Amino acid sequence: MNRDSLTFVSADEAVSHIRNGSHIHLSSIASVPHVLIDALKRRADAGEVKDLHFHHFHTEGPAPYSAPEYAGIFFDQGFFVGPNVRANVNAGYADYLPTHLFESQFMYRTGALPCDVALVQVSLPNEDGMVSLGTSVDCSIAAIEVAKLKIAVVNPHVPFAYGDLVPISAFTHLVYDETPLFIKDFVEPSEIDKQIGKNCSELVPNGACIQMGIGALPNALASQLKGHKNLGIHTEMFADGVLRLIEMGVINGACKKIDTGKVVASFLLGSQKVYDFIDRNPNVLMKDIKYTNDPWIIAQNPNVVSINSAVEVDLTGQVCADSIGTRIFSGTGGQLDFVRGAKMSQGGKAIIALASRTNKGASKIVPVLKPGAGVVTPRADVQWVVTEHGAVNLYGKSLQERARLLISVAHPEDREMLEREAFERFGVHWRVV
């Protein structure tokens, strides 16, 4: 099937069918359907729509659906809060819908969260009339299943990635657009990131199946894994750091029990090289978040090592990863999905990796979390905590034992303060082994 055999409408015509009060799903990350958002913005400026609710993961690019000038017309309720919506969320013009990523699709499929409209970007169809969601499968498959109005932007820049495909006939309207996807350049790690990466890499055995995200810290970890062998990838997302290891032959998936030899992910944000890599690559599967983030499925592979970051960790092991006090910074994401999956995996390890201090010099190992901070990984779930000063395993440890261990990987200049706070909390016996 080729482009000429398809019937397209304009973006304005497609969104004219969206009714007031609709809940709208957006495909996310690098593949946000901005041509449709711009058309909805034109309808809003003309006074033709109101009370539209938007749901999505992290999005790149302009976000008028969260802007204060569209209050009462657009209302953003994202599963994840990125830089483009963060200020408006914390000012109350937009909102945050906390959920583990695995459950985002479940909310749509059960009707716990309405989904009336699905706005997504897809690849050109293959010879069987199937399209790929390319770099952003996430919970879009679920949205397409349940929405009554399904609008696809067919974009030749969307790679045709194998995994979960959708028939082009599933969509009620098709719009053609050739806007390139957003790219994210490789982030060079700092010296602290490199040391954290080194400490994490020492916990990764040959043949492990890795989950990690994007940014300087995952890139630092990837740079420290160059000497490893037969690593696999089952993750919610990956970027250029992982691609470099694949090109070096470090990652080949040979030891994976399921999806052997395959790189499995649900969404991507990276360079054009990453997007080109997944295009018609039989060794890559881009899957529904219900598959990538299901702890039971994650655990089917042996030696799963999950590496996730944190804003702060308190002395009992509670991990805050989505907020700075009451200020929402990101989202729950798939951290707990993978923490639990990794721990259930035979030989698996769940790692929380963070610098010991913020850029402003405040300790990220804290006596108690800031008031209003969100606990993303409960202390009952936490296992390894890694900073540039070392790695400690909290699993099976009491509160007082955890405090001693966490203080040992805090910044040296903060340890005396943390010991005083621990003494105040636990009393004179807290140091007894």
Secondary structure, 3 states (H helix, E strand, C coil): CCHHHCCCCCHHHHHCCCCCCCEEEECCECCCCHHHHHHHHHHHHCCCCCCEEEECCCECCCCHHHCHHHCCCEEEEECCCCHHHHHHHHCCCCEECCCCHHHHHHHHHHCCCCCCEEEEEECCCCCCCEEECCCECCCHHHHHHHCCEEEEEECCCCCCCCECEEEHHHCCEEEECCCCCCCCCCCCCCHHHHHHHHHHHCCCCCCCEEECCCCHHHHHHHHHCCCCCCEEEECCEECHHHHHHHHHCCECCCCCCCCCCCEEECEECCCHHHHHHHCCCCCEEECCHHHHCCHHHHCCCCCEEEEEECCEEECCCCEECCEECCEECCCCCCHHHHHHHHHHCCCCEEEEECCCECCCCCECEECCCCCCCCCCECCCCCCEEEECCEEEECCCCCHHHHHHHHHHCCCHHHHHHHHHHHHHHHCCCCCCC
